[in-house]
Structure formats: structure tokens, C-alpha cells
Amino acid sequence: MISRMHLRPVMAYEKVEHTADLMIRCHAPTLEECFQDAASAMFDQMTDLEKVSLQEEFEVESDGDDHEQRLFGLLSELLYLHDAESLLLKQFHVTFKNDRVICRAKGERIDPLRHSLRTEIKAVTYHMLRVNPSVPELTVIFDL
């Protein structure tokens, strides 16, 4: 079976004008793809993803009572991996299982000779976090 990771390699997100932080909005055919695009957008703002190779694979899970909690948990876990393990991730495959989000992510460790960091994202925020599964679309703000 071919995973969605290989069928839709280009993320779809837009930066939305916001005061001091970074706001993104994602639209996709499925909510899983919206979550994937939000993860890609976060790392795309941090560095040039064209220079990131797919050397390692990681699995991250999050859960919650609603889509907003699950998205917040997923992005926070991925940001933690970036900070704690010096990782840049660029390919994501998200699946939902009951109240859990399971994400397989591929990327590599930061190599200062090849990767230049553009934007430091300090945290994912709940402020204006919105997930609309019927469209599907989502909006998330990152604290810079």
C-alpha cells in the first residue's frame, strides 16, 4: 500500500497576518492531511526543508478529548523532538485511531553545515486554535 506521505508531498498552508506570533491555516481533503500540513508548516518556518533528508523515522502519539487538544499535543510533541533531539522533520503521515493521533515523521538531526535555522518556534499555543473537521481546515498560532 502506498502511503499518503508519498502521494501528496507538497504541504498546503498559508501564513495569516498576526501581531507578534506566527499563525498558519491549513486546508486539505482530509483532517489527517490538515494535521500533516500543520506539522510540515511548523518545520517549514524553522528551516529550508529542501535541505532536510529523510534519514530517520520517528513515531509520535497524542490524545485528547477533541481535535484541538489532539492537534496541540501532536505539534507540541514534534516541537519537543526538535528541541530535545536536535531534529528537523519534513515528512509526516498522520492517522486517527479513536481519540488518538498517530504520526510517523521522517527527517534528520540538525547539521549546522547544511541547515540554517530561520525562525525559532518556542511553543504551540491554544490561543485561537481551531479545527473544523467538516471543511476540513485548521488554524494554529505558534509563539516565537
Stockholm file with secondary structure:
# STOCKHOLM 1.0

chainA/1-144         MISRMHLRPVMAYEKVEHTADLMIRCHAPTLEECFQDAASAMFDQMTDLEKVSLQEEFEVESDGDDHEQRLFGLLSELLYLHDAESLLLKQFHVTFKNDRVICRAKGERIDPLRHSLRTEIKAVTYHMLRVNPSVPELTVIFDL
#=GR chainA/1-144 SS CCCHHHHCCSCCEEEECCSSSEEEEEECSSHHHHHHHHHHHHHHHHBCGGGCCCCEEEEEEEECSSHHHHHHHHHHHHHHHHHHHTEEEEEEEEEEETTEEEEEEEEEECCTTTCCBCCCCCEEEEEEEEEETTTTEEEEEEEC
#=GC SS_cons         CCCHHHHCCSCCEEEECCSSSEEEEEECSSHHHHHHHHHHHHHHHHBCGGGCCCCEEEEEEEECSSHHHHHHHHHHHHHHHHHHHTEEEEEEEEEEETTEEEEEEEEEECCTTTCCBCCCCCEEEEEEEEEETTTTEEEEEEEC
//
